[in-house]
Amino acid sequence: MNEELSVQARDARRLLIITAWVVILAVSDLPDIVWNTIAGRVPASLFWGKVVFLAGFLGITLLVKALRRLRSYGLVLFIFFLAFGLTSLIRSTAWFQGHFNSPGISFFKGFMALYVLDIGVALAVIAVLWTLKRDRRAFFMTRGRLDAPIEPVRWLGIKAGGSWKTFGWIFACAAALAVLIPTLLAIAPSKAIMVKTLPLLPAVLLFAAINAFTEEVYFRAGLLATLTEIIGKNQILLLTATFFGLAHWLNGSPPGLVGALMTGFLAWLLGKSMLETRGIAWPWLIHFLPDVVIFLSYALMRVKA
């Protein structure tokens, strides 16, 4: 009898894992990548098809008892995509383009308008997580334990007894250097351009901080908070890494497979830090430093142009 129950439990968990993967791949940038490869420009209707798909998936979790535990996961994804889609509609309006994306718009004004909308997306995800959990610690909106022990990873050289207090800084600096070196080689800014870019540094730091926070909310915290207990740590880390990596395939820095693998590995580390420290501080910092380099590259290219 116990063995039969064990088999049923494994089958039930396998169904949840497979379904979670099917959903995340369906709404990830994988369809966009395939469409772009075959037909070129990706139609806007593809995104809204994903929103409809998530709405349908939510309905299925209400009707199918075996998938009921994935309801919160589906809801968080639906709210994220719906909010993101609505902000995209705002960005595409003539008013927004004229005020924030036309020639002569300052570096600060252009990016700040985009990140006000992005903050709105993150707040929508936080709101639904609060409704589901009623405790911000349950969805990692707390500093967490900065000196938490780090689970050993042999292939990364992380042995037992290590702490995020040490490895957090190592990962953050390594991630920043991994972006900095190819960026400087690609842009090759002169000393004069670097000096002219200095006044934009406060804006660079602000946008990097906002981007690191918002992406940790909707790419990491929402998924980890609703799926970890259902599919397990290893599966959720792979799932979030795949989702984040595919999101950078078409528009990453660099784009393509290399960029997807780099950002996917970074996402795996960020998810690991969030789960093991039970907070957002380390993942935010590890994400923030390479983002500083990326936004600095935008500023350098703007000055260079």
Backbone bond lengths (Angstrom), bond angles and torsions (degrees), N, CA, C in turn:
res aa  C-N    CA-C-N  psi(-1)  N-CA   C-N-CA  omega(-1)  CA-C   N-CA-C  phi
1 M - - - 1.458 - - 1.527 111.27 -
2 N 1.348 116.34 -46.98 1.461 120.75 179.13 1.526 111.22 -62.34
3 E 1.342 115.40 -38.81 1.462 119.64 179.37 1.525 110.67 -65.62
4 E 1.321 116.09 -38.58 1.460 120.43 178.96 1.526 110.91 -64.55
5 L 1.328 116.38 -42.20 1.462 120.88 177.45 1.525 111.00 -64.10
6 S 1.337 116.13 -38.02 1.448 120.54 178.90 1.517 111.13 -63.92
7 V 1.315 117.09 -42.21 1.462 121.56 177.94 1.525 110.44 -63.59
8 Q 1.315 116.51 -42.11 1.460 120.50 178.56 1.525 111.50 -63.42
9 A 1.329 115.77 -40.15 1.469 119.95 178.77 1.524 110.92 -64.48
10 R 1.354 116.86 -41.27 1.468 120.33 178.83 1.521 110.54 -65.12
11 D 1.321 116.38 -41.27 1.464 119.96 179.32 1.529 110.97 -64.80
12 A 1.331 116.07 -39.81 1.461 120.36 179.82 1.533 110.66 -65.55
13 R 1.326 116.03 -41.90 1.463 120.27 179.01 1.524 110.67 -67.13
14 R 1.322 117.08 -38.88 1.463 121.07 178.72 1.526 110.72 -61.93
15 L 1.325 116.19 -40.58 1.462 120.38 177.97 1.524 111.20 -62.60
16 L 1.330 116.30 -42.10 1.472 120.43 179.58 1.524 110.93 -65.51
17 I 1.329 117.02 -41.19 1.468 120.76 179.55 1.526 110.55 -64.08
18 I 1.336 116.47 -48.13 1.466 120.46 -179.04 1.524 110.67 -61.73
19 T 1.323 116.58 -43.12 1.467 120.44 -179.38 1.523 111.25 -64.88
20 A 1.331 116.76 -42.97 1.467 120.06 178.62 1.527 111.03 -59.71
21 W 1.336 116.65 -40.73 1.459 120.94 179.09 1.526 111.61 -68.45
22 V 1.315 117.14 -42.79 1.468 120.37 179.27 1.529 110.13 -59.99
23 V 1.324 116.64 -43.54 1.463 120.91 -179.07 1.534 110.82 -64.51
24 I 1.334 116.95 -47.53 1.467 118.57 -175.71 1.518 111.33 -67.05
25 L 1.333 118.07 -36.17 1.462 120.36 177.89 1.523 111.07 -69.66
26 A 1.334 116.73 -35.73 1.460 120.42 -179.61 1.525 112.23 -66.38
27 V 1.336 116.87 -35.46 1.471 119.34 -177.15 1.527 112.60 -100.40
28 S 1.313 117.29 -2.69 1.460 120.99 177.16 1.521 109.71 -73.74
29 D 1.327 116.86 -171.97 1.462 120.75 177.14 1.520 112.78 -82.74
30 L 1.335 117.90 5.04 1.460 120.06 178.85 1.531 112.07 -58.76
31 P 1.351 119.79 -48.48 1.467 118.95 176.15 1.529 112.67 -59.16
32 D 1.327 117.16 -36.84 1.468 121.45 178.22 1.520 111.00 -63.80
33 I 1.332 115.58 -41.57 1.465 120.81 -179.28 1.526 110.05 -64.10
34 V 1.334 115.82 -44.68 1.466 120.61 179.46 1.522 110.16 -63.80
35 W 1.326 116.42 -46.54 1.474 120.82 -179.97 1.523 110.64 -61.57
36 N 1.341 116.46 -44.52 1.458 120.91 -178.93 1.525 111.32 -62.63
37 T 1.331 116.33 -37.55 1.461 121.19 179.92 1.525 111.47 -68.51
38 I 1.334 116.42 -39.56 1.463 120.91 -175.02 1.531 112.48 -84.95
39 A 1.351 115.26 -47.05 1.465 118.78 -169.71 1.526 114.85 -116.43
40 G 1.328 117.64 -7.94 1.463 119.14 -178.86 1.508 111.50 97.32
41 R 1.330 117.52 -128.77 1.460 123.26 -174.29 1.529 111.96 -56.53
42 V 1.330 115.59 133.26 1.469 121.80 -179.45 1.526 109.27 -83.14
43 P 1.338 118.54 125.37 1.477 120.48 -179.55 1.527 111.73 -72.63
44 A 1.331 115.69 147.78 1.464 120.54 179.06 1.527 111.45 -62.34
45 S 1.329 116.26 -27.09 1.470 120.07 -178.32 1.525 111.64 -63.45
46 L 1.334 117.76 -24.01 1.460 120.24 179.61 1.524 110.55 -63.65
47 F 1.325 116.92 -40.43 1.465 120.30 178.23 1.523 110.50 -62.56
48 W 1.327 116.83 -46.90 1.466 119.43 -178.00 1.519 111.26 -68.52
49 G 1.336 116.66 -25.01 1.458 119.92 172.47 1.516 110.86 -63.44
50 K 1.336 116.58 -35.31 1.463 120.87 177.82 1.530 110.77 -67.74
51 V 1.335 116.70 -38.47 1.465 120.41 177.63 1.523 110.25 -62.38
52 V 1.329 116.04 -44.09 1.469 120.54 178.18 1.533 110.28 -63.86
53 F 1.335 116.46 -40.80 1.462 120.85 177.85 1.525 110.78 -58.92
54 L 1.334 117.07 -44.00 1.463 120.88 -179.97 1.527 111.62 -66.62
55 A 1.327 116.39 -37.01 1.463 119.49 176.04 1.529 109.90 -62.37
56 G 1.343 115.25 -41.45 1.466 119.38 177.68 1.515 112.06 -65.36
57 F 1.331 115.98 -39.96 1.463 120.14 178.72 1.526 110.72 -63.19
58 L 1.333 116.30 -39.97 1.470 119.82 176.88 1.524 110.72 -59.43
59 G 1.337 115.89 -42.19 1.452 119.92 177.87 1.519 111.97 -61.86
60 I 1.341 116.31 -39.25 1.463 120.74 179.34 1.526 110.79 -64.12
61 T 1.343 117.04 -39.59 1.473 119.33 179.83 1.523 111.71 -66.26
62 L 1.322 117.14 -22.35 1.463 120.36 176.62 1.532 111.27 -79.21
63 L 1.331 115.23 -29.61 1.459 119.80 -174.21 1.523 113.76 -95.40
64 V 1.341 116.73 -32.16 1.466 121.05 -174.90 1.536 108.80 -101.61
65 K 1.296 115.92 113.31 1.464 120.94 -175.76 1.523 112.25 -60.03
66 A 1.340 117.34 -36.95 1.466 121.11 -176.65 1.527 112.38 -65.80
67 L 1.343 116.90 -19.88 1.468 120.75 -177.96 1.532 112.33 -109.18
68 R 1.319 116.63 7.42 1.460 120.41 -174.46 1.530 112.75 -61.54
69 R 1.314 117.24 -30.03 1.468 120.00 -178.47 1.534 112.24 -69.65
70 L 1.323 117.08 -14.64 1.465 120.98 179.42 1.533 112.22 -91.79
71 R 1.319 116.57 6.36 1.465 119.86 -176.95 1.529 112.12 -62.08
72 S 1.317 117.29 -44.79 1.469 120.37 -179.37 1.533 110.87 -64.62
73 Y 1.307 116.40 -40.58 1.470 122.36 175.80 1.527 110.34 -57.99
74 G 1.324 116.34 -48.26 1.458 120.10 179.35 1.512 112.43 -64.41
75 L 1.334 116.76 -38.45 1.465 120.58 -179.18 1.517 111.27 -65.95
76 V 1.331 117.44 -44.65 1.461 121.08 179.18 1.529 110.97 -61.25
77 L 1.335 116.92 -44.25 1.461 120.23 177.94 1.528 111.41 -63.70
78 F 1.328 116.68 -41.97 1.464 120.48 -179.64 1.525 111.03 -62.12
79 I 1.325 117.52 -47.08 1.466 121.07 -179.86 1.524 110.36 -63.79
80 F 1.318 117.01 -41.48 1.466 121.50 178.39 1.531 110.40 -59.03
81 F 1.327 116.80 -51.55 1.464 120.29 -177.05 1.526 111.35 -68.38
82 L 1.316 117.69 -38.68 1.459 120.33 178.76 1.519 110.76 -63.98
83 A 1.335 117.01 -46.37 1.465 120.84 179.32 1.527 110.86 -63.74
84 F 1.326 116.28 -42.21 1.457 120.06 179.08 1.533 110.54 -63.94
85 G 1.334 116.80 -40.43 1.456 120.46 178.86 1.519 112.13 -64.21
86 L 1.331 116.52 -40.55 1.460 119.99 179.32 1.526 111.33 -65.74
87 T 1.332 116.95 -39.93 1.466 118.69 177.48 1.527 111.03 -68.05
88 S 1.326 117.02 -31.97 1.469 120.16 176.50 1.526 110.79 -65.00
89 L 1.337 116.67 -37.36 1.462 120.36 176.56 1.521 110.81 -63.29
90 I 1.332 115.89 -40.56 1.468 120.05 177.84 1.520 110.25 -63.29
91 R 1.327 116.46 -43.48 1.468 121.08 -178.85 1.518 112.29 -63.94
92 S 1.332 117.43 -27.41 1.461 120.76 -176.86 1.519 113.58 -86.27
93 T 1.340 117.47 -6.70 1.461 119.64 -178.89 1.522 111.05 -69.71
94 A 1.325 115.84 153.49 1.464 121.37 178.78 1.532 110.45 -62.02
95 W 1.352 115.71 -36.63 1.467 119.34 179.54 1.523 111.12 -61.50
96 F 1.329 116.18 -47.70 1.468 119.86 -178.46 1.527 110.14 -65.40
97 Q 1.318 117.07 -45.92 1.462 120.47 -179.64 1.528 111.32 -60.94
98 G 1.331 115.90 -39.90 1.459 119.49 -179.35 1.511 113.51 -69.68
99 H 1.334 116.41 -34.51 1.462 119.98 -176.74 1.530 114.00 -89.34
100 F 1.342 116.90 -27.35 1.466 118.16 -170.80 1.526 115.17 -130.17
101 N 1.331 118.60 -2.61 1.461 119.27 -177.69 1.521 112.80 -138.16
102 S 1.298 116.61 25.16 1.462 120.23 179.72 1.525 109.74 -103.23
103 P 1.322 117.84 161.60 1.477 120.84 179.18 1.526 110.80 -55.48
104 G 1.303 115.61 137.20 1.457 120.58 178.85 1.514 114.44 96.17
105 I 1.342 117.12 -11.73 1.476 120.13 177.34 1.518 108.83 -67.66
106 S 1.311 117.57 135.55 1.459 120.95 -177.31 1.527 111.30 -67.96
107 F 1.323 115.17 157.29 1.461 122.15 177.95 1.518 110.20 -56.11
108 F 1.335 117.21 -43.97 1.458 121.09 -177.64 1.523 111.34 -67.78
109 K 1.322 117.80 -48.50 1.458 121.97 -175.28 1.531 110.96 -63.40
110 G 1.332 116.65 -42.54 1.459 120.58 -178.46 1.512 112.45 -62.92
111 F 1.326 116.87 -49.57 1.464 120.22 -178.43 1.522 111.81 -73.18
112 M 1.345 117.08 -36.08 1.456 119.70 -177.37 1.521 111.13 -63.57
113 A 1.323 117.25 -37.62 1.464 120.89 177.86 1.527 110.44 -61.40
114 L 1.327 116.52 -42.71 1.464 120.70 179.14 1.524 110.91 -63.83
115 Y 1.338 116.47 -40.09 1.463 118.84 -175.13 1.516 113.74 -81.07
116 V 1.320 117.85 -19.58 1.467 119.29 169.49 1.521 108.93 -63.49
117 L 1.334 116.41 -42.95 1.463 120.76 177.18 1.527 111.06 -65.84
118 D 1.328 116.41 -40.31 1.462 120.19 -179.03 1.527 111.46 -65.87
119 I 1.321 116.30 -36.61 1.465 120.22 175.55 1.529 109.65 -61.78
120 G 1.331 116.06 -37.11 1.460 119.83 176.67 1.519 112.25 -60.92
121 V 1.345 117.21 -40.19 1.465 121.56 177.48 1.528 109.99 -62.59
122 A 1.339 116.46 -46.83 1.466 120.76 -179.51 1.525 110.96 -62.13
123 L 1.333 117.18 -40.43 1.460 120.65 179.83 1.532 111.22 -66.02
124 A 1.333 116.78 -34.39 1.466 120.13 177.13 1.526 110.06 -63.98
125 V 1.341 117.14 -41.94 1.464 121.22 178.69 1.524 110.42 -66.89
126 I 1.335 116.80 -42.41 1.462 120.33 178.03 1.524 110.53 -61.55
127 A 1.326 116.79 -39.99 1.469 120.84 -179.49 1.526 111.23 -61.90
128 V 1.334 117.05 -43.88 1.466 118.54 -179.53 1.525 110.52 -71.00
129 L 1.332 117.84 -34.74 1.458 120.10 176.66 1.527 111.07 -65.42
130 W 1.321 116.78 -39.47 1.464 120.35 177.42 1.528 110.73 -64.19
131 T 1.328 115.91 -40.08 1.463 120.35 178.36 1.532 111.15 -62.62
132 L 1.340 115.75 -37.34 1.466 120.75 -178.38 1.522 112.36 -78.24
133 K 1.336 116.86 -39.73 1.466 120.84 -169.63 1.528 115.17 -105.10
134 R 1.338 116.36 -32.08 1.466 121.65 -179.33 1.525 113.39 60.21
135 D 1.300 117.15 20.65 1.470 121.69 178.82 1.525 107.55 -156.32
136 R 1.328 116.86 113.43 1.470 119.63 -174.92 1.524 112.39 -63.18
137 R 1.324 117.97 -23.54 1.458 119.87 176.55 1.521 111.30 -67.67
138 A 1.322 116.55 -26.57 1.468 120.69 -179.57 1.524 112.21 -72.15
139 F 1.356 116.98 -18.83 1.462 119.35 175.23 1.530 111.56 -124.15
140 F 1.342 114.88 28.83 1.461 123.69 166.06 1.532 114.83 68.82
141 M 1.333 118.59 16.82 1.457 120.00 177.51 1.527 110.67 -85.99
142 T 1.305 114.38 56.83 1.457 123.33 176.87 1.521 107.17 -148.46
143 R 1.322 116.61 164.38 1.462 119.38 -178.07 1.508 111.74 -62.41
144 G 1.303 117.42 -38.31 1.454 121.26 -176.97 1.514 111.63 83.56
145 R 1.309 115.49 179.94 1.462 121.36 -179.56 1.534 109.01 -89.64
146 L 1.307 117.39 105.40 1.464 121.78 -173.56 1.524 112.81 -67.40
147 D 1.326 117.57 -26.58 1.459 120.56 -179.28 1.532 111.34 -104.81
148 A 1.316 116.79 25.41 1.468 120.75 -179.50 1.525 110.25 -61.74
149 P 1.315 118.02 146.80 1.472 120.15 176.82 1.525 110.12 -65.82
150 I 1.319 115.72 144.95 1.455 121.12 179.25 1.526 108.66 -101.09
151 E 1.307 115.81 131.96 1.461 120.27 -179.40 1.528 109.15 -66.16
152 P 1.329 118.56 131.18 1.477 121.24 -176.60 1.525 112.92 -58.42
153 V 1.331 115.09 141.30 1.470 122.36 174.31 1.527 106.18 -134.54
154 R 1.318 115.97 104.03 1.463 120.20 -171.50 1.525 112.27 -59.59
155 W 1.331 117.71 -43.83 1.464 120.27 -175.34 1.524 113.18 -71.51
156 L 1.350 116.67 -11.37 1.462 120.40 174.15 1.525 111.97 -102.04
157 G 1.323 115.90 0.22 1.457 120.10 -179.38 1.513 113.55 77.41
158 I 1.335 117.77 17.64 1.458 121.47 179.45 1.522 108.57 -92.91
159 K 1.304 115.70 114.47 1.462 121.25 -178.07 1.524 110.75 -101.51
160 A 1.311 115.39 168.05 1.464 120.88 178.28 1.523 109.78 -60.03
161 G 1.316 115.79 141.66 1.460 120.57 179.36 1.512 113.46 99.29
162 G 1.348 116.98 -6.01 1.459 120.67 179.32 1.520 111.71 -74.18
163 S 1.326 115.65 161.14 1.459 120.99 -177.49 1.526 109.77 -132.84
164 W 1.319 115.24 149.33 1.469 119.18 175.85 1.520 111.38 -66.49
165 K 1.307 117.69 -20.65 1.463 120.76 177.45 1.524 110.92 -61.08
166 T 1.331 116.63 -29.71 1.467 122.42 177.22 1.519 111.51 -95.24
167 F 1.323 116.20 -53.39 1.459 120.09 -173.64 1.524 112.96 -71.25
168 G 1.336 117.66 -24.30 1.459 119.79 177.04 1.515 111.21 -59.79
169 W 1.336 116.39 -45.96 1.466 120.68 178.65 1.521 111.41 -67.54
170 I 1.314 116.60 -37.96 1.471 120.20 178.72 1.527 110.15 -61.73
171 F 1.326 116.81 -47.55 1.461 120.50 -179.07 1.527 111.05 -65.62
172 A 1.329 117.16 -41.33 1.464 120.68 -178.09 1.525 111.06 -63.11
173 C 1.329 116.34 -46.66 1.474 120.56 -179.31 1.524 111.17 -68.59
174 A 1.321 117.08 -39.16 1.466 120.78 178.94 1.522 110.34 -64.10
175 A 1.335 117.41 -41.65 1.462 121.42 179.48 1.524 110.65 -64.19
176 A 1.336 116.36 -41.36 1.468 120.03 178.76 1.524 111.12 -64.53
177 L 1.328 116.90 -43.14 1.475 120.36 179.19 1.522 111.78 -65.71
178 A 1.326 116.37 -36.65 1.467 120.57 -179.81 1.526 111.05 -62.59
179 V 1.326 116.79 -28.52 1.464 120.99 177.92 1.526 110.72 -90.70
180 L 1.338 116.76 -36.70 1.462 121.56 -174.61 1.527 112.70 -63.62
181 I 1.312 117.61 -46.58 1.464 120.78 -174.40 1.525 112.23 -61.41
182 P 1.354 120.16 -54.75 1.467 118.77 178.31 1.530 113.17 -64.46
183 T 1.351 116.99 -30.14 1.461 120.21 179.63 1.518 111.34 -65.45
184 L 1.333 116.29 -46.80 1.463 120.13 179.08 1.526 111.28 -65.25
185 L 1.321 116.78 -37.35 1.463 119.99 178.63 1.518 111.08 -66.35
186 A 1.334 116.43 -37.18 1.463 120.41 -177.70 1.525 112.14 -74.87
187 I 1.326 117.41 -41.87 1.467 120.82 -176.69 1.522 111.72 -85.58
188 A 1.328 116.50 -35.99 1.472 123.12 -178.45 1.524 111.39 47.77
189 P 1.337 117.73 59.14 1.469 119.18 -176.70 1.528 111.98 -72.27
190 S 1.312 115.27 142.67 1.461 119.90 176.16 1.524 108.96 -78.43
191 K 1.321 115.15 168.61 1.461 119.72 178.70 1.518 110.82 -62.56
192 A 1.326 116.56 -36.99 1.465 121.01 -179.48 1.530 110.99 -65.00
193 I 1.327 116.03 -41.67 1.462 119.86 179.32 1.525 110.67 -65.69
194 M 1.336 117.10 -39.96 1.457 120.57 179.24 1.528 111.11 -63.93
195 V 1.332 116.63 -38.68 1.462 120.55 178.24 1.527 110.35 -65.85
196 K 1.332 116.72 -42.13 1.468 120.85 179.86 1.532 111.96 -67.69
197 T 1.318 116.21 -22.16 1.470 120.48 -178.92 1.523 111.95 -82.73
198 L 1.312 118.19 -19.08 1.467 121.72 -175.83 1.530 113.98 -53.33
199 P 1.352 120.40 -40.70 1.475 119.20 179.17 1.530 113.51 -62.37
200 L 1.341 116.82 -18.68 1.460 120.11 179.93 1.528 112.46 -88.15
201 L 1.339 116.75 -4.00 1.459 120.48 -175.71 1.533 113.62 -59.99
202 P 1.358 120.12 -42.58 1.477 118.65 177.19 1.540 112.26 -58.47
203 A 1.334 116.69 -39.74 1.469 119.86 178.03 1.523 110.59 -66.29
204 V 1.334 116.86 -39.60 1.467 121.62 177.96 1.526 109.96 -58.59
205 L 1.323 117.42 -46.70 1.461 121.94 -179.33 1.532 111.43 -64.72
206 L 1.335 116.32 -40.48 1.462 120.42 179.98 1.527 110.98 -64.39
207 F 1.334 116.72 -47.11 1.465 119.64 -177.73 1.523 111.39 -67.84
208 A 1.314 117.36 -36.21 1.467 120.50 176.86 1.525 110.23 -64.09
209 A 1.334 116.43 -40.65 1.463 120.59 179.89 1.525 111.23 -65.35
210 I 1.339 116.29 -43.67 1.466 119.76 -179.75 1.521 110.55 -66.60
211 N 1.334 116.80 -46.68 1.457 120.47 -177.80 1.527 111.60 -61.54
212 A 1.333 116.63 -42.19 1.464 120.54 179.09 1.523 110.57 -61.89
213 F 1.335 116.87 -40.58 1.465 119.98 -179.19 1.522 111.83 -69.35
214 T 1.334 116.87 -50.55 1.469 119.18 -175.55 1.522 111.29 -63.54
215 E 1.331 117.84 -40.96 1.470 119.57 179.85 1.518 111.84 -68.91
216 E 1.328 117.79 -33.05 1.463 119.15 175.73 1.526 111.39 -67.11
217 V 1.334 116.18 -30.63 1.463 119.48 178.31 1.519 110.74 -69.29
218 Y 1.346 117.40 -55.96 1.468 117.34 -171.54 1.524 115.07 -92.43
219 F 1.317 119.34 -18.16 1.460 119.77 174.48 1.522 112.65 -92.48
220 R 1.313 117.78 -23.88 1.454 120.57 -174.12 1.533 112.20 -118.41
221 A 1.331 116.90 -66.17 1.467 120.25 -169.97 1.524 112.46 -58.27
222 G 1.329 117.34 -43.97 1.457 120.03 -178.07 1.515 112.93 -61.07
223 L 1.338 116.26 -42.78 1.460 120.67 -178.54 1.526 111.49 -75.17
224 L 1.321 117.06 -43.22 1.466 119.69 -179.80 1.524 111.38 -63.71
225 A 1.325 116.51 -38.92 1.467 120.22 -176.86 1.524 112.23 -69.69
226 T 1.324 117.80 -27.23 1.467 119.82 -174.91 1.528 114.02 -104.79
227 L 1.339 117.44 -11.22 1.465 118.92 -173.81 1.521 115.94 -121.45
228 T 1.327 118.14 -24.36 1.466 120.52 -171.88 1.525 112.56 -55.70
229 E 1.319 117.50 -48.30 1.468 120.36 -177.86 1.522 112.19 -69.03
230 I 1.324 117.06 -17.96 1.466 120.76 -175.76 1.524 111.75 -91.20
231 I 1.352 117.49 -44.24 1.468 119.43 -175.31 1.526 112.77 -112.15
232 G 1.339 118.60 -7.18 1.459 121.05 176.23 1.525 113.01 94.78
233 K 1.319 115.51 160.01 1.466 122.30 -174.25 1.517 112.62 -62.98
234 N 1.322 118.58 -48.15 1.463 120.67 -176.47 1.523 111.83 -62.06
235 Q 1.337 116.30 -43.85 1.460 120.33 -179.54 1.531 111.59 -65.62
236 I 1.321 117.74 -43.35 1.463 119.64 -177.05 1.518 111.16 -68.41
237 L 1.332 117.44 -35.52 1.460 119.52 177.87 1.525 111.11 -66.50
238 L 1.328 117.34 -40.62 1.464 120.50 176.29 1.525 111.05 -66.15
239 L 1.327 116.48 -40.14 1.464 120.74 -178.89 1.530 111.32 -64.11
240 T 1.341 116.76 -47.68 1.465 119.41 -179.38 1.528 111.36 -68.18
241 A 1.330 117.10 -33.96 1.466 120.50 177.39 1.526 110.59 -64.70
242 T 1.330 116.49 -41.75 1.461 121.08 178.71 1.524 110.94 -65.40
243 F 1.319 116.68 -44.80 1.470 122.18 -179.60 1.531 110.56 -60.09
244 F 1.325 116.62 -46.13 1.468 122.09 -177.79 1.526 110.83 -71.05
245 G 1.329 116.68 -41.97 1.457 120.00 179.76 1.517 111.84 -62.96
246 L 1.338 117.78 -45.97 1.464 120.88 178.94 1.522 111.75 -63.11
247 A 1.341 117.28 -31.17 1.462 121.31 179.32 1.520 111.82 -66.57
248 H 1.334 117.17 -16.33 1.471 121.14 -178.99 1.526 112.63 -109.98
249 W 1.334 117.15 8.17 1.473 120.54 -178.77 1.521 111.09 -67.67
250 L 1.329 117.15 -49.36 1.465 120.92 -175.14 1.523 112.95 -83.22
251 N 1.327 116.78 -33.99 1.471 119.54 -173.47 1.532 112.82 -126.93
252 G 1.319 116.17 26.12 1.464 119.50 -178.57 1.509 112.48 -82.99
253 S 1.309 115.32 -179.88 1.462 121.21 177.93 1.528 108.38 -132.21
254 P 1.386 118.11 91.72 1.467 127.55 4.65 1.526 111.61 -83.57
255 P 1.353 117.10 160.24 1.457 120.06 176.67 1.526 111.48 -78.06
256 G 1.333 116.24 170.78 1.454 120.36 176.47 1.510 113.22 89.90
257 L 1.327 114.68 -165.93 1.462 121.51 -174.52 1.520 112.08 -61.21
258 V 1.334 117.13 -41.97 1.472 120.50 -178.22 1.524 110.37 -61.25
259 G 1.330 116.43 -47.33 1.457 120.07 179.45 1.519 112.14 -63.61
260 A 1.343 116.52 -38.66 1.464 120.43 179.37 1.523 111.27 -65.32
261 L 1.342 116.62 -40.78 1.460 120.19 179.27 1.530 111.36 -67.22
262 M 1.339 116.15 -41.20 1.467 120.44 179.44 1.527 110.93 -62.73
263 T 1.334 116.07 -49.62 1.462 119.26 -177.74 1.529 111.15 -72.13
264 G 1.341 116.87 -30.46 1.454 119.76 176.30 1.518 111.55 -64.87
265 F 1.331 116.31 -42.36 1.467 120.17 177.50 1.526 110.16 -65.19
266 L 1.345 116.27 -41.51 1.461 119.81 177.35 1.530 110.17 -60.05
267 A 1.335 116.59 -42.40 1.467 120.62 179.78 1.522 111.11 -62.43
268 W 1.318 116.73 -38.19 1.460 120.41 177.51 1.527 110.49 -60.75
269 L 1.338 116.70 -44.52 1.460 121.23 178.16 1.532 111.21 -64.53
270 L 1.328 116.37 -42.81 1.457 120.59 -179.25 1.529 111.15 -63.65
271 G 1.322 115.86 -42.36 1.456 119.32 177.31 1.515 111.92 -64.69
272 K 1.327 116.10 -41.13 1.467 121.28 178.06 1.527 110.35 -60.68
273 S 1.323 116.70 -43.75 1.467 119.83 -179.31 1.523 111.10 -66.87
274 M 1.344 117.25 -37.70 1.463 120.03 -179.87 1.523 111.16 -66.67
275 L 1.323 116.69 -42.30 1.465 120.07 -179.49 1.521 111.63 -68.78
276 E 1.323 117.41 -41.93 1.466 120.47 -173.10 1.522 113.18 -80.65
277 T 1.335 117.44 -26.21 1.471 119.83 176.94 1.523 111.48 -97.22
278 R 1.348 116.18 -12.37 1.466 122.79 -178.96 1.517 111.93 59.18
279 G 1.325 116.98 37.11 1.454 120.52 179.23 1.513 111.79 -162.32
280 I 1.347 115.77 179.63 1.452 121.54 -174.20 1.532 113.06 -103.04
281 A 1.330 118.29 -8.01 1.462 120.58 -173.14 1.527 112.81 -60.53
282 W 1.355 117.60 -54.98 1.461 119.23 -178.25 1.524 112.44 -66.18
283 P 1.329 120.00 -46.84 1.461 117.87 177.79 1.526 112.36 -59.64
284 W 1.332 117.09 -37.15 1.469 119.06 177.85 1.524 110.51 -63.00
285 L 1.323 118.48 -47.20 1.456 121.15 -177.53 1.531 111.74 -65.09
286 I 1.345 116.88 -43.47 1.464 120.56 179.61 1.523 110.40 -63.67
287 H 1.320 116.77 -32.42 1.464 122.36 178.14 1.528 110.82 -78.40
288 F 1.323 116.33 -37.04 1.460 122.32 -175.25 1.528 112.79 -62.98
289 L 1.327 118.25 -46.30 1.469 119.97 -173.91 1.532 113.16 -62.00
290 P 1.338 120.68 -48.14 1.466 117.77 175.64 1.526 112.75 -66.12
291 D 1.335 117.32 -29.38 1.463 119.64 176.81 1.525 111.17 -66.13
292 V 1.325 117.37 -33.28 1.470 120.38 175.24 1.522 109.47 -58.20
293 V 1.324 116.81 -44.45 1.465 120.97 179.42 1.525 110.62 -63.40
294 I 1.328 116.65 -42.99 1.466 120.59 -178.68 1.526 110.99 -63.47
295 F 1.333 117.55 -46.73 1.469 119.64 -179.94 1.523 111.50 -70.79
296 L 1.322 116.70 -29.58 1.458 119.39 173.81 1.523 110.47 -64.68
297 S 1.341 116.45 -36.84 1.462 119.69 178.01 1.524 110.85 -65.10
298 Y 1.352 116.99 -37.15 1.464 120.07 176.30 1.525 110.24 -62.55
299 A 1.332 115.45 -42.72 1.467 119.66 179.54 1.528 110.94 -65.56
300 L 1.320 117.14 -42.49 1.463 120.52 179.27 1.532 111.24 -62.53
301 M 1.321 116.51 -42.81 1.465 119.85 -179.66 1.531 110.67 -66.60
302 R 1.335 117.01 -35.68 1.448 120.09 178.48 1.529 111.05 -65.17
303 V 1.330 116.04 -44.57 1.456 120.30 178.48 1.532 110.40 -66.57
304 K 1.313 116.13 -41.95 1.463 121.41 -179.63 1.525 111.74 -62.28
305 A 1.338 115.29 -36.96 1.467 119.50 -179.74 1.525 112.83 -69.63
